[in-house]
Amino acid sequence: MKDTQPQVALPEGLTLRCLTPDDRALHKTMSENIVATLVSPVMLIPMTDAEYDETYTEQSEDVVYGILDAEGRLVATSSLLHNVVDYAAN
């Protein structure tokens, strides 16, 4: 994973940073919470455990940015995937 820090202005209490392998559980929990609240779960295709494993390694070329609130909870992500075909539905 890349170690880059974007410089953007956010509302007070929010932080944007590049996520690391230590953030894998935060990302997965946020996605699970979103899926649990959807009217129709087909509205979102969450990452599989294997995709989380591949994305959250030191060797990954993927870059995932996260916005965290003042309590350190992940509230949003944006991913730059090295090979989006790997994540496309067949």
C-alpha positions as CSV (number, residue, x, y, z in Angstrom):
1,M,0.0,0.0,0.0
2,K,1.2,3.5,-0.7
3,D,2.0,5.8,2.1
4,T,0.6,9.1,0.8
5,Q,-1.2,11.8,2.7
6,P,-3.7,13.9,0.7
7,Q,-3.9,17.6,1.7
8,V,-7.6,18.6,1.7
9,A,-9.8,20.7,3.9
10,L,-12.4,18.8,5.8
11,P,-15.0,19.8,8.3
12,E,-13.8,20.0,11.9
13,G,-13.4,16.6,13.6
14,L,-12.8,14.6,10.3
15,T,-9.5,13.3,9.1
16,L,-8.6,12.0,5.7
17,R,-5.7,9.6,5.4
18,C,-4.4,6.6,3.5
19,L,-5.5,3.4,5.2
20,T,-2.9,0.8,6.1
21,P,-3.1,-3.0,6.8
22,D,-3.9,-2.1,10.4
23,D,-7.2,-0.5,9.2
24,R,-8.5,-3.6,7.5
25,A,-11.0,-4.4,10.3
26,L,-12.2,-0.7,10.3
27,H,-13.0,-0.9,6.6
28,K,-14.7,-4.3,6.8
29,T,-16.8,-3.3,9.8
30,M,-17.9,-0.1,8.0
31,S,-18.9,-2.0,4.9
32,E,-20.8,-4.6,7.0
33,N,-22.7,-1.9,8.8
34,I,-23.7,-0.3,5.5
35,V,-24.9,-3.6,4.0
36,A,-26.9,-4.3,7.2
37,T,-28.8,-1.0,6.8
38,L,-29.6,-1.2,3.0
39,V,-33.2,-1.8,1.9
40,S,-31.8,-4.2,-0.7
41,P,-28.3,-5.7,-0.1
42,V,-27.8,-6.0,-3.9
43,M,-27.3,-2.2,-3.9
44,L,-23.7,-2.7,-2.8
45,I,-21.2,-5.4,-3.6
46,P,-18.9,-5.5,-0.6
47,M,-15.3,-6.8,-0.8
48,T,-14.8,-10.4,0.0
49,D,-12.4,-11.5,2.7
50,A,-9.9,-12.5,0.0
51,E,-10.1,-9.0,-1.5
52,Y,-9.6,-7.4,1.9
53,D,-6.6,-9.7,2.4
54,E,-5.1,-8.7,-1.0
55,T,-5.8,-5.0,-0.6
56,Y,-4.5,-4.7,3.0
57,T,-1.0,-6.0,2.6
58,E,2.3,-4.0,2.5
59,Q,2.9,-5.4,-1.0
60,S,-0.5,-4.2,-2.4
61,E,-0.6,-1.7,-5.2
62,D,-4.1,-0.6,-4.1
63,V,-4.5,2.7,-2.3
64,V,-7.5,3.1,0.0
65,Y,-8.2,6.5,1.6
66,G,-10.5,6.8,4.6
67,I,-12.3,9.6,6.4
68,L,-12.3,9.1,10.1
69,D,-14.4,11.0,12.7
70,A,-13.0,12.4,15.9
71,E,-13.5,9.1,17.7
72,G,-11.5,7.2,15.1
73,R,-14.5,5.6,13.4
74,L,-14.2,5.1,9.7
75,V,-17.1,6.9,8.0
76,A,-16.1,6.8,4.3
77,T,-13.6,5.2,1.9
78,S,-12.4,5.7,-1.6
79,S,-10.3,3.1,-3.3
80,L,-7.8,3.3,-6.2
81,L,-7.4,-0.3,-7.3
82,H,-4.4,-1.4,-9.2
83,N,-6.5,-3.8,-11.3
84,V,-10.2,-3.1,-11.1
85,V,-10.9,-6.2,-13.2
86,D,-10.0,-8.3,-10.2
87,Y,-13.0,-6.9,-8.4
88,A,-15.5,-6.9,-11.2
89,A,-18.4,-9.4,-11.1
90,N,-18.1,-12.2,-13.6
